Amino acid sequence: MKIKTSVTISEDLLKVMNDFLGADQNRSLFLETAAWSYIAKLRRAQQNAKDIEIINRRADYLNSEVMDALSYQVPL
């Protein structure tokens, strides 16, 4: 469902946006696509931050596992 709204943007942004609009696109579609793309980027950043926190919390254990596995390698 679409909801009509009003958004205020700079004249410069409007000019650049119009340069990228295809013949079959309109400003609403362009802005909606841009917003969804930005939201996806923010979600990825949130997930990456959670993943880094988990890795950092488990770093000592993971490092000990790696050192154990490396001890089995034969010198070349």
Summary of the structure (lengths in Angstrom):
residues: 76
radius of gyration: 23.9
end to end distance: 64.6
largest distance: 68.5
contacts: 120
relative contact order: 0.05
helix: 70%
strand: 0%
